[in-house]
Amino acid sequence: MVLIGGAVGSLTRFMVGTAIAARLGARFPFGTVFINITGSCLIGFAMTFLTERPHVNPNWRLLIVTGYLGGYTTFSSFQWETLSLFRDEGEWLGLVNGLGSLVVGYLAVWLGAVLAAKR
């Protein structure tokens, strides 16, 4: 289920990103922004729908959330987890996850680029 969903999600990401870049240009990552926002909306819908209905087969979550949305965007998982922390653990923990992930993630990608540039 994860493999099938992931393959289709990755292909969808490629097709949507390419179509948006062809239409709007690639100077600003409009495709990535669109994918991240739609992925966040989709994971909010899917997780709420799938977790609030006990009769739904758990394989649907593997196919749609872990597979498809995991291939489409990992940003949606980050957003869902941050929302869950806000709701279940308190605003501060959600804020730490949200801002911390952005800041530390940026520093990590910067460090990776610096390390790769120093051949």
N, C-alpha and C positions, 0 to 999 in steps of 0.2 A: 504494500500500500504506500509506504514512504517513497520507494523507488519510483513508482508510477506517478504519484503526485509531484514529486520533486522534479522529474523530467518534464512534465507538462508545465509546472510553475516556472522552471528555468527558461523553457522555450517561450512562454508567455512574456517573461521579463525581457528577453532579447527582442522579441517582435515589437512589443510596446515601446521599449526604449529606442529602438532603431527608427520606428515610425515617427516618434515625437522629435527625435534629433533631425530627421530628414525634413520635417515640417518647420521646426523652430530654430534649427541650428544646434551646434554642439558646444558653443562657447560656455553656456550655463547649463548645468545638468537638469534641465526640465524633466527629462524622462525619469531620472532617479527620484526627483521630488514627487512626481506623479505616482510612481510605483510605491514609494514609501507611504504616501498619504492613502492611496487606495488599499494597499496592503494592511495598513493600520485599521481602516474601516472594516475591511473584510475579516480580520482576526477578531475584532470586537464583536461583530455579528456572529461569526462561526463559533467562537468559544462560548458566548452567551447562549446561543441556540443549542449547541451540543452538550453543554454542562448542565443546563437547566431542564433537560428532558432525559429522564433516566432510562427510557425505553430505546434510545438511540444507540445503535451498535458502535462500540468504541473504535472500530476500524475506520469509521468516517472521520474521526479526529485525526487518526494517523494519515489518512489520504489527504484531507483538506488542509489541516493546520500544519502538521509536521512536514508533510510532503509538499503539497502545492504551495502553501504560503511560505514554507521554508525555502523553496526554490525561487519563489517570486520575490521575496524580500525577508531579510532577517530583522529589519527595522520594526516590522509589525510585531514580532515576538518581544522585542525590547519594550515597545509601547504597551503591550498587554501586561507584561510583568510589572511595569511601572504603575499602571492603573491598579493592578491587583494589590501591590504594596500600599498605595494610597488608601484603597478601600479597606484592606484587611489588617494592615500593620501600622497605619498612621501616615499622616502627610509627610513627616520628616524623613521616614525611611524611603518613601516614594521619591521625595526630592533628592535625597542622597543618591539613589539609584539613577534617576534621570540625569541630573547635572553631573554626577560623578562619572557615569558612563560616557557622556559626551566629552567631558574635559580629559579624562584619562584615556579614552579611546583616541581622541585627537593627538594627545601626546604620544601614544603608542604608534599610531600610523606615521607621525613625524619621525620618531626614533627609528622605525623600520626603514623609512626612506633615507635617513641619514646614514644608517649602517650599510644599506645597499649601495649608496653613492660612493662610499669609501672602499673601493675595490682593492 
